[in-house]
Amino acid sequence: MLTLNENFLHLQANYLFAEIAHRVADFQQRNPDVRLIRLGIGDVTQPLAPAVIEALHRAVDEQASAEGFRGYGPEQGYLFLRQAISDNDYRARGIEVSADEIFINDGAKSDTGNFTDILGRDNTVLVTDPVYPVYVDSNTMFGRSISFAPCTVENGFVPALPGDDAPAPSLIYLCYPNNPTGTTLSACELQRWVDYALAHNSLILYDSAYESYISSPDVPHSIYEIRGARRCTVEFRSFSKTAGFTGLRCGYTVVPTEVEVVSSTGQRVRLANLWRRRQTTKFNGTPYIVQRAAEAVYSPEGREQVRSTIAYYMQNAAIMHRALSELGINVYGGKDAPYLWVPAPAGTDSWGFFNRLLHEAHVVTTPGVGFGPAGEGFIRLTAFGKREDCIEAMSRIARCLKGE
Ligand code: MLT
């Protein structure tokens, strides 16, 4: 008899951003003349960098000749891109990550969800709360038990390590700069997590999709800046937010050769080998033209162009932060990350504030509780909008909150 993976029945009916899109579409259908400003899902709005566009054109043209044509590529990604990543994102910062340890993918979302395919179903999972919903949903699909480390105003959004008497989680997800709160951890705070993972044989899955938004000099860009991390951490990065690839799709996963897990028969297994084995079976690689586009992000012009787009978004974040602060709101994030974490007015919950801003200010946000129970009472705003929309959204929110 055909049966289901019934773990899927334990998921919430809709993925968070699908649920929001549904509510927004419903509102728009009933109010077709309203111009909504969308500061909900963290999707970029600026065009791709000219260097990326040129690389795409060149790569497309190559496909027109027998010599330039590419069919199936290496599942792990082309060496030209893995080498560019190793040289620019790691060695340039004094971090040892070799091209062999890098796996190109179609965006960090896929791999943060898929990576645990190679890990046992009975692993326990710790996530911060609030949290990017993919980590929770993808482990729920395996039926894993998940615990939450709250990140609140009271603890400065720094998750506490599990207590001595609590069972140690086998998998720990950390995302810094953080989605959704926009906050960061210092090197000391990250060192505590790495030390904990090493002492308890846990694996850290470190999502640094927003790394390129860091401007504070003391915030670590990679977990591998932290002593011992190469033995216990897998790192995920993305070109989506760094270079506007949300539609193009490209990211990468770093699996250091030192990360090993002991099998039930006592065999030490390198996770990099198992991940390669999984990918060669289930993944046929990111398109060649997309990998050439990603490589162009590291050219001198590409770097400059991408940097200026990031500065544009972070200027949006500063404008929004200032406007909300002037309303007397304590806004978090927005300094080293393109997200602002905004408390709802007293007596209003996340969905209540979301609905009010949708119906009265015509601004789409993300309700904080959608990221976990500790997100209740907040909404998240993205700084990825167009400048004029961000400014207009702040005026609309101000008018709405002042009851004008
Ligand atoms: C978000 O809004 O949290 C992100 O855009 C979602 C994602 O990167 O998949």
Residues whose N, C-alpha, C, O or C-beta is under 5 A from the ligand:
A	BS01	MLT	G40 I41 G42 D43 K109
